[in-house]
Amino acid sequence: MAGPDVLNTLDNIEDPDGFYDELIRLHDGLSEDESHALNARLILVLCNHIGDRNVLRNAFRIARECARTES
């Protein structure tokens, strides 16, 4: 059994295509700077919701590793 700090990285969003479309439409009409600011606020809202620093550190690690392999 996975511990509480283990993140679910498997597909977990119902209707992922619809979710992605909603996420992209959230940025409609925003400048690039406004879009970056919106992303930052969204990240902070979700991090606050999660609240657990160990879980967040694991998310940071996973995101950073993905950034290195995708560039």
PDB file of N, CA, C, O and CB in Angstrom:
ATOM      1  N   MET A   1       0.848  -1.198   0.000  1.00  0.00           N
ATOM      2  CA  MET A   1       0.000   0.000   0.000  1.00  0.00           C
ATOM      3  C   MET A   1       0.884   1.249   0.000  1.00  0.00           C
ATOM      4  O   MET A   1       1.889   1.312   0.708  1.00  0.00           O
ATOM      5  CB  MET A   1      -0.960   0.005   1.235  1.00  0.00           C
ATOM      6  N   ALA A   2       0.497   2.231  -0.799  1.00  0.00           N
ATOM      7  CA  ALA A   2       1.277   3.458  -0.903  1.00  0.00           C
ATOM      8  C   ALA A   2       1.085   4.321   0.341  1.00  0.00           C
ATOM      9  O   ALA A   2       0.012   4.345   0.944  1.00  0.00           O
ATOM     10  CB  ALA A   2       0.883   4.242  -2.165  1.00  0.00           C
ATOM     11  N   GLY A   3       2.150   5.028   0.707  1.00  0.00           N
ATOM     12  CA  GLY A   3       2.082   5.926   1.848  1.00  0.00           C
ATOM     13  C   GLY A   3       1.355   7.209   1.502  1.00  0.00           C
ATOM     14  O   GLY A   3       1.049   7.454   0.335  1.00  0.00           O
ATOM     15  N   PRO A   4       1.071   8.037   2.511  1.00  0.00           N
ATOM     16  CA  PRO A   4       0.314   9.266   2.276  1.00  0.00           C
ATOM     17  C   PRO A   4       1.065  10.305   1.447  1.00  0.00           C
ATOM     18  O   PRO A   4       0.451  11.238   0.928  1.00  0.00           O
ATOM     19  CB  PRO A   4      -0.070   9.871   3.586  1.00  0.00           C
ATOM     20  N   ASP A   5       2.383  10.157   1.315  1.00  0.00           N
ATOM     21  CA  ASP A   5       3.168  11.129   0.551  1.00  0.00           C
ATOM     22  C   ASP A   5       3.303  10.750  -0.921  1.00  0.00           C
ATOM     23  O   ASP A   5       3.878  11.503  -1.708  1.00  0.00           O
ATOM     24  CB  ASP A   5       4.542  11.272   1.163  1.00  0.00           C
ATOM     25  N   VAL A   6       2.770   9.572  -1.299  1.00  0.00           N
ATOM     26  CA  VAL A   6       2.888   9.096  -2.664  1.00  0.00           C
ATOM     27  C   VAL A   6       1.781   9.727  -3.502  1.00  0.00           C
ATOM     28  O   VAL A   6       0.606   9.681  -3.137  1.00  0.00           O
ATOM     29  CB  VAL A   6       2.820   7.545  -2.723  1.00  0.00           C
ATOM     30  N   LEU A   7       2.167  10.309  -4.618  1.00  0.00           N
ATOM     31  CA  LEU A   7       1.210  10.968  -5.500  1.00  0.00           C
ATOM     32  C   LEU A   7       0.660   9.997  -6.526  1.00  0.00           C
ATOM     33  O   LEU A   7       1.375   9.120  -7.011  1.00  0.00           O
ATOM     34  CB  LEU A   7       1.858  12.158  -6.199  1.00  0.00           C
ATOM     35  N   ASN A   8      -0.598  10.156  -6.849  1.00  0.00           N
ATOM     36  CA  ASN A   8      -1.207   9.384  -7.922  1.00  0.00           C
ATOM     37  C   ASN A   8      -0.835  10.055  -9.240  1.00  0.00           C
ATOM     38  O   ASN A   8      -1.307  11.155  -9.531  1.00  0.00           O
ATOM     39  CB  ASN A   8      -2.766   9.282  -7.748  1.00  0.00           C
ATOM     40  N   THR A   9      -0.004   9.410 -10.028  1.00  0.00           N
ATOM     41  CA  THR A   9       0.393   9.966 -11.320  1.00  0.00           C
ATOM     42  C   THR A   9      -0.294   9.238 -12.479  1.00  0.00           C
ATOM     43  O   THR A   9       0.024   9.471 -13.645  1.00  0.00           O
ATOM     44  CB  THR A   9       1.915   9.890 -11.480  1.00  0.00           C
ATOM     45  N   LEU A  10      -1.234   8.358 -12.146  1.00  0.00           N
ATOM     46  CA  LEU A  10      -2.015   7.676 -13.178  1.00  0.00           C
ATOM     47  C   LEU A  10      -3.186   8.571 -13.578  1.00  0.00           C
ATOM     48  O   LEU A  10      -3.555   9.488 -12.845  1.00  0.00           O
ATOM     49  CB  LEU A  10      -2.523   6.284 -12.674  1.00  0.00           C
ATOM     50  N   ASP A  11      -3.764   8.300 -14.740  1.00  0.00           N
ATOM     51  CA  ASP A  11      -4.925   9.073 -15.181  1.00  0.00           C
ATOM     52  C   ASP A  11      -5.989   9.034 -14.091  1.00  0.00           C
ATOM     53  O   ASP A  11      -6.385   7.957 -13.646  1.00  0.00           O
ATOM     54  CB  ASP A  11      -5.489   8.524 -16.526  1.00  0.00           C
ATOM     55  N   ASN A  12      -6.452  10.206 -13.663  1.00  0.00           N
ATOM     56  CA  ASN A  12      -7.372  10.270 -12.540  1.00  0.00           C
ATOM     57  C   ASN A  12      -8.457  11.326 -12.728  1.00  0.00           C
ATOM     58  O   ASN A  12      -9.244  11.575 -11.815  1.00  0.00           O
ATOM     59  CB  ASN A  12      -6.610  10.547 -11.274  1.00  0.00           C
ATOM     60  N   ILE A  13      -8.504  11.944 -13.899  1.00  0.00           N
ATOM     61  CA  ILE A  13      -9.478  12.999 -14.162  1.00  0.00           C
ATOM     62  C   ILE A  13     -10.530  12.459 -15.120  1.00  0.00           C
ATOM     63  O   ILE A  13     -10.221  11.987 -16.214  1.00  0.00           O
ATOM     64  CB  ILE A  13      -8.792  14.273 -14.747  1.00  0.00           C
ATOM     65  N   GLU A  14     -11.788  12.543 -14.675  1.00  0.00           N
ATOM     66  CA  GLU A  14     -12.886  12.136 -15.546  1.00  0.00           C
ATOM     67  C   GLU A  14     -12.932  13.078 -16.746  1.00  0.00           C
ATOM     68  O   GLU A  14     -12.815  14.292 -16.579  1.00  0.00           O
ATOM     69  CB  GLU A  14     -14.248  12.140 -14.779  1.00  0.00           C
ATOM     70  N   ASP A  15     -13.096  12.549 -17.925  1.00  0.00           N
ATOM     71  CA  ASP A  15     -13.142  13.318 -19.167  1.00  0.00           C
ATOM     72  C   ASP A  15     -11.906  14.220 -19.304  1.00  0.00           C
ATOM     73  O   ASP A  15     -12.031  15.445 -19.299  1.00  0.00           O
ATOM     74  CB  ASP A  15     -14.428  14.165 -19.221  1.00  0.00           C
ATOM     75  N   PRO A  16     -10.721  13.621 -19.425  1.00  0.00           N
ATOM     76  CA  PRO A  16      -9.496  14.427 -19.490  1.00  0.00           C
ATOM     77  C   PRO A  16      -9.476  15.415 -20.656  1.00  0.00           C
ATOM     78  O   PRO A  16      -8.922  16.506 -20.524  1.00  0.00           O
ATOM     79  CB  PRO A  16      -8.301  13.518 -19.593  1.00  0.00           C
ATOM     80  N   ASP A  17     -10.064  15.058 -21.781  1.00  0.00           N
ATOM     81  CA  ASP A  17     -10.085  15.987 -22.917  1.00  0.00           C
ATOM     82  C   ASP A  17     -10.953  17.202 -22.608  1.00  0.00           C
ATOM     83  O   ASP A  17     -10.591  18.330 -22.942  1.00  0.00           O
ATOM     84  CB  ASP A  17     -10.599  15.280 -24.183  1.00  0.00           C
ATOM     85  N   GLY A  18     -12.091  16.969 -21.975  1.00  0.00           N
ATOM     86  CA  GLY A  18     -12.960  18.069 -21.580  1.00  0.00           C
ATOM     87  C   GLY A  18     -12.294  18.956 -20.543  1.00  0.00           C
ATOM     88  O   GLY A  18     -12.416  20.180 -20.593  1.00  0.00           O
ATOM     89  N   PHE A  19     -11.579  18.331 -19.593  1.00  0.00           N
ATOM     90  CA  PHE A  19     -10.851  19.101 -18.576  1.00  0.00           C
ATOM     91  C   PHE A  19      -9.781  19.959 -19.230  1.00  0.00           C
ATOM     92  O   PHE A  19      -9.651  21.140 -18.906  1.00  0.00           O
ATOM     93  CB  PHE A  19     -10.213  18.162 -17.528  1.00  0.00           C
ATOM     94  N   TYR A  20      -9.012  19.381 -20.150  1.00  0.00           N
ATOM     95  CA  TYR A  20      -7.950  20.128 -20.825  1.00  0.00           C
ATOM     96  C   TYR A  20      -8.543  21.306 -21.592  1.00  0.00           C
ATOM     97  O   TYR A  20      -7.985  22.404 -21.577  1.00  0.00           O
ATOM     98  CB  TYR A  20      -7.155  19.208 -21.780  1.00  0.00           C
ATOM     99  N   ASP A  21      -9.669  21.082 -22.260  1.00  0.00           N
ATOM    100  CA  ASP A  21     -10.328  22.156 -22.997  1.00  0.00           C
ATOM    101  C   ASP A  21     -10.740  23.286 -22.051  1.00  0.00           C
ATOM    102  O   ASP A  21     -10.555  24.461 -22.369  1.00  0.00           O
ATOM    103  CB  ASP A  21     -11.558  21.614 -23.752  1.00  0.00           C
ATOM    104  N   GLU A  22     -11.302  22.930 -20.881  1.00  0.00           N
ATOM    105  CA  GLU A  22     -11.676  23.937 -19.879  1.00  0.00           C
ATOM    106  C   GLU A  22     -10.465  24.730 -19.407  1.00  0.00           C
ATOM    107  O   GLU A  22     -10.520  25.952 -19.271  1.00  0.00           O
ATOM    108  CB  GLU A  22     -12.358  23.269 -18.683  1.00  0.00           C
ATOM    109  N   LEU A  23      -9.368  24.013 -19.158  1.00  0.00           N
ATOM    110  CA  LEU A  23      -8.141  24.654 -18.684  1.00  0.00           C
ATOM    111  C   LEU A  23      -7.608  25.637 -19.726  1.00  0.00           C
ATOM    112  O   LEU A  23      -7.203  26.748 -19.384  1.00  0.00           O
ATOM    113  CB  LEU A  23      -7.072  23.595 -18.355  1.00  0.00           C
ATOM    114  N   ILE A  24      -7.609  25.237 -20.972  1.00  0.00           N
ATOM    115  CA  ILE A  24      -7.127  26.111 -22.042  1.00  0.00           C
ATOM    116  C   ILE A  24      -8.051  27.318 -22.201  1.00  0.00           C
ATOM    117  O   ILE A  24      -7.573  28.441 -22.367  1.00  0.00           O
ATOM    118  CB  ILE A  24      -7.026  25.335 -23.373  1.00  0.00           C
ATOM    119  N   ARG A  25      -9.380  27.098 -22.151  1.00  0.00           N
ATOM    120  CA  ARG A  25     -10.332  28.202 -22.296  1.00  0.00           C
ATOM    121  C   ARG A  25     -10.237  29.196 -21.144  1.00  0.00           C
ATOM    122  O   ARG A  25     -10.598  30.362 -21.303  1.00  0.00           O
ATOM    123  CB  ARG A  25     -11.750  27.661 -22.390  1.00  0.00           C
ATOM    124  N   LEU A  26      -9.760  28.752 -19.995  1.00  0.00           N
ATOM    125  CA  LEU A  26      -9.573  29.642 -18.852  1.00  0.00           C
ATOM    126  C   LEU A  26      -8.654  30.811 -19.205  1.00  0.00           C
ATOM    127  O   LEU A  26      -8.741  31.883 -18.606  1.00  0.00           O
ATOM    128  CB  LEU A  26      -9.002  28.866 -17.663  1.00  0.00           C
ATOM    129  N   HIS A  27      -7.774  30.593 -20.183  1.00  0.00           N
ATOM    130  CA  HIS A  27      -6.785  31.592 -20.574  1.00  0.00           C
ATOM    131  C   HIS A  27      -7.244  32.489 -21.725  1.00  0.00           C
ATOM    132  O   HIS A  27      -6.530  33.411 -22.119  1.00  0.00           O
ATOM    133  CB  HIS A  27      -5.510  30.905 -20.959  1.00  0.00           C
ATOM    134  N   ASP A  28      -8.436  32.218 -22.261  1.00  0.00           N
ATOM    135  CA  ASP A  28      -8.945  33.017 -23.387  1.00  0.00           C
ATOM    136  C   ASP A  28      -8.971  34.503 -23.033  1.00  0.00           C
ATOM    137  O   ASP A  28      -9.467  34.896 -21.977  1.00  0.00           O
ATOM    138  CB  ASP A  28     -10.361  32.545 -23.789  1.00  0.00           C
ATOM    139  N   GLY A  29      -8.437  35.305 -23.920  1.00  0.00           N
ATOM    140  CA  GLY A  29      -8.473  36.754 -23.766  1.00  0.00           C
ATOM    141  C   GLY A  29      -7.401  37.321 -22.858  1.00  0.00           C
ATOM    142  O   GLY A  29      -7.353  38.534 -22.654  1.00  0.00           O
ATOM    143  N   LEU A  30      -6.534  36.472 -22.303  1.00  0.00           N
ATOM    144  CA  LEU A  30      -5.478  36.954 -21.420  1.00  0.00           C
ATOM    145  C   LEU A  30      -4.180  37.156 -22.197  1.00  0.00           C
ATOM    146  O   LEU A  30      -3.898  36.436 -23.155  1.00  0.00           O
ATOM    147  CB  LEU A  30      -5.257  35.973 -20.257  1.00  0.00           C
ATOM    148  N   SER A  31      -3.407  38.129 -21.778  1.00  0.00           N
ATOM    149  CA  SER A  31      -2.066  38.300 -22.344  1.00  0.00           C
ATOM    150  C   SER A  31      -1.178  37.164 -21.823  1.00  0.00           C
ATOM    151  O   SER A  31      -1.572  36.411 -20.932  1.00  0.00           O
ATOM    152  CB  SER A  31      -1.460  39.711 -21.971  1.00  0.00           C
ATOM    153  N   GLU A  32       0.007  37.058 -22.385  1.00  0.00           N
ATOM    154  CA  GLU A  32       0.931  36.024 -21.917  1.00  0.00           C
ATOM    155  C   GLU A  32       1.264  36.220 -20.435  1.00  0.00           C
ATOM    156  O   GLU A  32       1.290  35.253 -19.674  1.00  0.00           O
ATOM    157  CB  GLU A  32       2.222  36.038 -22.759  1.00  0.00           C
ATOM    158  N   ASP A  33       1.518  37.456 -20.027  1.00  0.00           N
ATOM    159  CA  ASP A  33       1.817  37.737 -18.620  1.00  0.00           C
ATOM    160  C   ASP A  33       0.628  37.397 -17.718  1.00  0.00           C
ATOM    161  O   ASP A  33       0.802  36.818 -16.646  1.00  0.00           O
ATOM    162  CB  ASP A  33       2.203  39.212 -18.445  1.00  0.00           C
ATOM    163  N   GLU A  34      -0.579  37.760 -18.158  1.00  0.00           N
ATOM    164  CA  GLU A  34      -1.775  37.434 -17.374  1.00  0.00           C
ATOM    165  C   GLU A  34      -1.981  35.928 -17.278  1.00  0.00           C
ATOM    166  O   GLU A  34      -2.396  35.414 -16.239  1.00  0.00           O
ATOM    167  CB  GLU A  34      -3.012  38.090 -17.992  1.00  0.00           C
ATOM    168  N   SER A  35      -1.690  35.233 -18.359  1.00  0.00           N
ATOM    169  CA  SER A  35      -1.819  33.777 -18.380  1.00  0.00           C
ATOM    170  C   SER A  35      -0.830  33.124 -17.415  1.00  0.00           C
ATOM    171  O   SER A  35      -1.177  32.180 -16.705  1.00  0.00           O
ATOM    172  CB  SER A  35      -1.602  33.243 -19.802  1.00  0.00           C
ATOM    173  N   HIS A  36       0.402  33.632 -17.394  1.00  0.00           N
ATOM    174  CA  HIS A  36       1.398  33.111 -16.446  1.00  0.00           C
ATOM    175  C   HIS A  36       0.968  33.385 -15.008  1.00  0.00           C
ATOM    176  O   HIS A  36       1.130  32.533 -14.135  1.00  0.00           O
ATOM    177  CB  HIS A  36       2.786  33.738 -16.713  1.00  0.00           C
ATOM    178  N   ALA A  37       0.423  34.566 -14.765  1.00  0.00           N
ATOM    179  CA  ALA A  37      -0.042  34.917 -13.421  1.00  0.00           C
ATOM    180  C   ALA A  37      -1.214  34.028 -13.007  1.00  0.00           C
ATOM    181  O   ALA A  37      -1.289  33.596 -11.857  1.00  0.00           O
ATOM    182  CB  ALA A  37      -0.454  36.403 -13.363  1.00  0.00           C
ATOM    183  N   LEU A  38      -2.124  33.757 -13.934  1.00  0.00           N
ATOM    184  CA  LEU A  38      -3.240  32.868 -13.639  1.00  0.00           C
ATOM    185  C   LEU A  38      -2.728  31.481 -13.272  1.00  0.00           C
ATOM    186  O   LEU A  38      -3.192  30.881 -12.302  1.00  0.00           O
ATOM    187  CB  LEU A  38      -4.199  32.787 -14.837  1.00  0.00           C
ATOM    188  N   ASN A  39      -1.764  30.965 -14.053  1.00  0.00           N
ATOM    189  CA  ASN A  39      -1.190  29.652 -13.741  1.00  0.00           C
ATOM    190  C   ASN A  39      -0.567  29.635 -12.350  1.00  0.00           C
ATOM    191  O   ASN A  39      -0.739  28.674 -11.600  1.00  0.00           O
ATOM    192  CB  ASN A  39      -0.139  29.267 -14.787  1.00  0.00           C
ATOM    193  N   ALA A  40       0.149  30.688 -12.010  1.00  0.00           N
ATOM    194  CA  ALA A  40       0.783  30.755 -10.690  1.00  0.00           C
ATOM    195  C   ALA A  40      -0.273  30.761  -9.583  1.00  0.00           C
ATOM    196  O   ALA A  40      -0.125  30.061  -8.581  1.00  0.00           O
ATOM    197  CB  ALA A  40       1.674  32.011 -10.582  1.00  0.00           C
ATOM    198  N   ARG A  41      -1.338  31.550  -9.762  1.00  0.00           N
ATOM    199  CA  ARG A  41      -2.403  31.589  -8.754  1.00  0.00           C
ATOM    200  C   ARG A  41      -3.093  30.245  -8.633  1.00  0.00           C
ATOM    201  O   ARG A  41      -3.392  29.796  -7.527  1.00  0.00           O
ATOM    202  CB  ARG A  41      -3.428  32.668  -9.097  1.00  0.00           C
ATOM    203  N   LEU A  42      -3.349  29.600  -9.761  1.00  0.00           N
ATOM    204  CA  LEU A  42      -3.989  28.286  -9.749  1.00  0.00           C
ATOM    205  C   LEU A  42      -3.124  27.271  -9.007  1.00  0.00           C
ATOM    206  O   LEU A  42      -3.634  26.478  -8.215  1.00  0.00           O
ATOM    207  CB  LEU A  42      -4.261  27.805 -11.184  1.00  0.00           C
ATOM    208  N   ILE A  43      -1.821  27.296  -9.261  1.00  0.00           N
ATOM    209  CA  ILE A  43      -0.901  26.396  -8.567  1.00  0.00           C
ATOM    210  C   ILE A  43      -0.947  26.648  -7.064  1.00  0.00           C
ATOM    211  O   ILE A  43      -1.005  25.702  -6.279  1.00  0.00           O
ATOM    212  CB  ILE A  43       0.537  26.573  -9.096  1.00  0.00           C
ATOM    213  N   LEU A  44      -0.920  27.914  -6.659  1.00  0.00           N
ATOM    214  CA  LEU A  44      -0.948  28.238  -5.227  1.00  0.00           C
ATOM    215  C   LEU A  44      -2.267  27.831  -4.571  1.00  0.00           C
ATOM    216  O   LEU A  44      -2.269  27.346  -3.440  1.00  0.00           O
ATOM    217  CB  LEU A  44      -0.715  29.731  -5.023  1.00  0.00           C
ATOM    218  N   VAL A  45      -3.381  28.021  -5.265  1.00  0.00           N
ATOM    219  CA  VAL A  45      -4.676  27.597  -4.726  1.00  0.00           C
ATOM    220  C   VAL A  45      -4.688  26.091  -4.512  1.00  0.00           C
ATOM    221  O   VAL A  45      -5.117  25.616  -3.460  1.00  0.00           O
ATOM    222  CB  VAL A  45      -5.826  28.013  -5.668  1.00  0.00           C
ATOM    223  N   LEU A  46      -4.219  25.334  -5.505  1.00  0.00           N
ATOM    224  CA  LEU A  46      -4.217  23.879  -5.390  1.00  0.00           C
ATOM    225  C   LEU A  46      -3.219  23.392  -4.338  1.00  0.00           C
ATOM    226  O   LEU A  46      -3.497  22.437  -3.612  1.00  0.00           O
ATOM    227  CB  LEU A  46      -3.897  23.250  -6.739  1.00  0.00           C
ATOM    228  N   CYS A  47      -2.053  24.049  -4.256  1.00  0.00           N
ATOM    229  CA  CYS A  47      -1.080  23.690  -3.216  1.00  0.00           C
ATOM    230  C   CYS A  47      -1.655  23.945  -1.835  1.00  0.00           C
ATOM    231  O   CYS A  47      -1.464  23.140  -0.924  1.00  0.00           O
ATOM    232  CB  CYS A  47       0.228  24.480  -3.397  1.00  0.00           C
ATOM    233  N   ASN A  48      -2.351  25.047  -1.674  1.00  0.00           N
ATOM    234  CA  ASN A  48      -2.981  25.339  -0.396  1.00  0.00           C
ATOM    235  C   ASN A  48      -4.021  24.276  -0.058  1.00  0.00           C
ATOM    236  O   ASN A  48      -4.140  23.864   1.096  1.00  0.00           O
ATOM    237  CB  ASN A  48      -3.627  26.730  -0.421  1.00  0.00           C
ATOM    238  N   HIS A  49      -4.765  23.836  -1.055  1.00  0.00           N
ATOM    239  CA  HIS A  49      -5.775  22.797  -0.837  1.00  0.00           C
ATOM    240  C   HIS A  49      -5.116  21.497  -0.374  1.00  0.00           C
ATOM    241  O   HIS A  49      -5.614  20.834   0.536  1.00  0.00           O
ATOM    242  CB  HIS A  49      -6.589  22.553  -2.127  1.00  0.00           C
ATOM    243  N   ILE A  50      -4.002  21.136  -1.000  1.00  0.00           N
ATOM    244  CA  ILE A  50      -3.284  19.914  -0.617  1.00  0.00           C
ATOM    245  C   ILE A  50      -2.703  20.078   0.782  1.00  0.00           C
ATOM    246  O   ILE A  50      -2.904  19.228   1.649  1.00  0.00           O
ATOM    247  CB  ILE A  50      -2.156  19.586  -1.639  1.00  0.00           C
ATOM    248  N   GLY A  51      -1.986  21.168   0.995  1.00  0.00           N
ATOM    249  CA  GLY A  51      -1.506  21.528   2.323  1.00  0.00           C
ATOM    250  C   GLY A  51      -0.319  20.749   2.866  1.00  0.00           C
ATOM    251  O   GLY A  51       0.461  21.308   3.637  1.00  0.00           O
ATOM    252  N   ASP A  52      -0.151  19.512   2.507  1.00  0.00           N
ATOM    253  CA  ASP A  52       0.903  18.660   3.054  1.00  0.00           C
ATOM    254  C   ASP A  52       2.220  18.939   2.332  1.00  0.00           C
ATOM    255  O   ASP A  52       2.349  18.684   1.134  1.00  0.00           O
ATOM    256  CB  ASP A  52       0.520  17.161   2.929  1.00  0.00           C
ATOM    257  N   ARG A  53       3.199  19.467   3.076  1.00  0.00           N
ATOM    258  CA  ARG A  53       4.474  19.863   2.450  1.00  0.00           C
ATOM    259  C   ARG A  53       5.211  18.685   1.826  1.00  0.00           C
ATOM    260  O   ARG A  53       5.849  18.851   0.787  1.00  0.00           O
ATOM    261  CB  ARG A  53       5.374  20.530   3.478  1.00  0.00           C
ATOM    262  N   ASN A  54       5.142  17.503   2.426  1.00  0.00           N
ATOM    263  CA  ASN A  54       5.819  16.347   1.837  1.00  0.00           C
ATOM    264  C   ASN A  54       5.186  15.959   0.507  1.00  0.00           C
ATOM    265  O   ASN A  54       5.896  15.632  -0.445  1.00  0.00           O
ATOM    266  CB  ASN A  54       5.784  15.159   2.801  1.00  0.00           C
ATOM    267  N   VAL A  55       3.880  15.990   0.432  1.00  0.00           N
ATOM    268  CA  VAL A  55       3.190  15.699  -0.829  1.00  0.00           C
ATOM    269  C   VAL A  55       3.578  16.740  -1.869  1.00  0.00           C
ATOM    270  O   VAL A  55       3.846  16.405  -3.023  1.00  0.00           O
ATOM    271  CB  VAL A  55       1.646  15.674  -0.629  1.00  0.00           C
ATOM    272  N   LEU A  56       3.609  18.007  -1.457  1.00  0.00           N
ATOM    273  CA  LEU A  56       3.977  19.074  -2.391  1.00  0.00           C
ATOM    274  C   LEU A  56       5.423  18.932  -2.857  1.00  0.00           C
ATOM    275  O   LEU A  56       5.717  19.151  -4.033  1.00  0.00           O
ATOM    276  CB  LEU A  56       3.771  20.443  -1.739  1.00  0.00           C
ATOM    277  N   ARG A  57       6.318  18.573  -1.959  1.00  0.00           N
ATOM    278  CA  ARG A  57       7.717  18.357  -2.368  1.00  0.00           C
ATOM    279  C   ARG A  57       7.817  17.234  -3.391  1.00  0.00           C
ATOM    280  O   ARG A  57       8.580  17.333  -4.351  1.00  0.00           O
ATOM    281  CB  ARG A  57       8.597  18.031  -1.144  1.00  0.00           C
ATOM    282  N   ASN A  58       7.050  16.170  -3.188  1.00  0.00           N
ATOM    283  CA  ASN A  58       7.046  15.081  -4.161  1.00  0.00           C
ATOM    284  C   ASN A  58       6.505  15.560  -5.503  1.00  0.00           C
ATOM    285  O   ASN A  58       7.023  15.177  -6.552  1.00  0.00           O
ATOM    286  CB  ASN A  58       6.214  13.899  -3.644  1.00  0.00           C
ATOM    287  N   ALA A  59       5.466  16.397  -5.479  1.00  0.00           N
ATOM    288  CA  ALA A  59       4.928  16.952  -6.719  1.00  0.00           C
ATOM    289  C   ALA A  59       5.969  17.826  -7.412  1.00  0.00           C
ATOM    290  O   ALA A  59       6.125  17.761  -8.632  1.00  0.00           O
ATOM    291  CB  ALA A  59       3.653  17.765  -6.437  1.00  0.00           C
ATOM    292  N   PHE A  60       6.686  18.648  -6.632  1.00  0.00           N
ATOM    293  CA  PHE A  60       7.758  19.479  -7.197  1.00  0.00           C
ATOM    294  C   PHE A  60       8.804  18.603  -7.887  1.00  0.00           C
ATOM    295  O   PHE A  60       9.224  18.885  -9.009  1.00  0.00           O
ATOM    296  CB  PHE A  60       8.423  20.337  -6.092  1.00  0.00           C
ATOM    297  N   ARG A  61       9.214  17.544  -7.201  1.00  0.00           N
ATOM    298  CA  ARG A  61      10.242  16.646  -7.734  1.00  0.00           C
ATOM    299  C   ARG A  61       9.787  16.018  -9.047  1.00  0.00           C
ATOM    300  O   ARG A  61      10.526  16.010 -10.031  1.00  0.00           O
ATOM    301  CB  ARG A  61      10.580  15.548  -6.713  1.00  0.00           C
ATOM    302  N   ILE A  62       8.565  15.492  -9.052  1.00  0.00           N
ATOM    303  CA  ILE A  62       8.042  14.837 -10.255  1.00  0.00           C
ATOM    304  C   ILE A  62       7.948  15.838 -11.403  1.00  0.00           C
ATOM    305  O   ILE A  62       8.346  15.530 -12.526  1.00  0.00           O
ATOM    306  CB  ILE A  62       6.656  14.206  -9.976  1.00  0.00           C
ATOM    307  N   ALA A  63       7.426  17.028 -11.133  1.00  0.00           N
ATOM    308  CA  ALA A  63       7.288  18.041 -12.179  1.00  0.00           C
ATOM    309  C   ALA A  63       8.648  18.453 -12.723  1.00  0.00           C
ATOM    310  O   ALA A  63       8.815  18.633 -13.929  1.00  0.00           O
ATOM    311  CB  ALA A  63       6.545  19.266 -11.643  1.00  0.00           C
ATOM    312  N   ARG A  64       9.609  18.600 -11.832  1.00  0.00           N
ATOM    313  CA  ARG A  64      10.960  18.999 -12.263  1.00  0.00           C
ATOM    314  C   ARG A  64      11.597  17.919 -13.120  1.00  0.00           C
ATOM    315  O   ARG A  64      12.215  18.219 -14.141  1.00  0.00           O
ATOM    316  CB  ARG A  64      11.854  19.295 -11.047  1.00  0.00           C
ATOM    317  N   GLU A  65      11.450  16.658 -12.711  1.00  0.00           N
ATOM    318  CA  GLU A  65      12.002  15.553 -13.499  1.00  0.00           C
ATOM    319  C   GLU A  65      11.363  15.506 -14.879  1.00  0.00           C
ATOM    320  O   GLU A  65      12.053  15.262 -15.869  1.00  0.00           O
ATOM    321  CB  GLU A  65      11.793  14.213 -12.774  1.00  0.00           C
ATOM    322  N   CYS A  66      10.071  15.733 -14.958  1.00  0.00           N
ATOM    323  CA  CYS A  66       9.382  15.742 -16.251  1.00  0.00           C
ATOM    324  C   CYS A  66       9.852  16.897 -17.114  1.00  0.00           C
ATOM    325  O   CYS A  66       9.985  16.754 -18.330  1.00  0.00           O
ATOM    326  CB  CYS A  66       7.871  15.824 -16.051  1.00  0.00           C
ATOM    327  N   ALA A  67      10.105  18.046 -16.492  1.00  0.00           N
ATOM    328  CA  ALA A  67      10.572  19.211 -17.245  1.00  0.00           C
ATOM    329  C   ALA A  67      11.918  18.938 -17.890  1.00  0.00           C
ATOM    330  O   ALA A  67      12.170  19.371 -19.014  1.00  0.00           O
ATOM    331  CB  ALA A  67      10.667  20.435 -16.337  1.00  0.00           C
ATOM    332  N   ARG A  68      12.777  18.227 -17.190  1.00  0.00           N
ATOM    333  CA  ARG A  68      14.106  17.915 -17.739  1.00  0.00           C
ATOM    334  C   ARG A  68      14.019  16.954 -18.905  1.00  0.00           C
ATOM    335  O   ARG A  68      14.772  17.094 -19.869  1.00  0.00           O
ATOM    336  CB  ARG A  68      15.004  17.327 -16.660  1.00  0.00           C
ATOM    337  N   THR A  69      13.116  15.975 -18.844  1.00  0.00           N
ATOM    338  CA  THR A  69      13.042  14.965 -19.895  1.00  0.00           C
ATOM    339  C   THR A  69      12.259  15.454 -21.114  1.00  0.00           C
ATOM    340  O   THR A  69      12.396  14.885 -22.197  1.00  0.00           O
ATOM    341  CB  THR A  69      12.406  13.702 -19.350  1.00  0.00           C
ATOM    342  N   GLU A  70      11.436  16.505 -20.956  1.00  0.00           N
ATOM    343  CA  GLU A  70      10.634  16.994 -22.076  1.00  0.00           C
ATOM    344  C   GLU A  70      11.312  18.109 -22.849  1.00  0.00           C
ATOM    345  O   GLU A  70      10.859  18.462 -23.938  1.00  0.00           O
ATOM    346  CB  GLU A  70       9.305  17.472 -21.580  1.00  0.00           C
ATOM    347  N   SER A  71      12.381  18.669 -22.317  1.00  0.00           N
ATOM    348  CA  SER A  71      13.023  19.782 -23.015  1.00  0.00           C
ATOM    349  C   SER A  71      14.062  19.319 -23.994  1.00  0.00           C
ATOM    350  O   SER A  71      14.692  20.140 -24.661  1.00  0.00           O
ATOM    351  CB  SER A  71      13.648  20.721 -22.035  1.00  0.00           C
TER     352      SER A  71
END
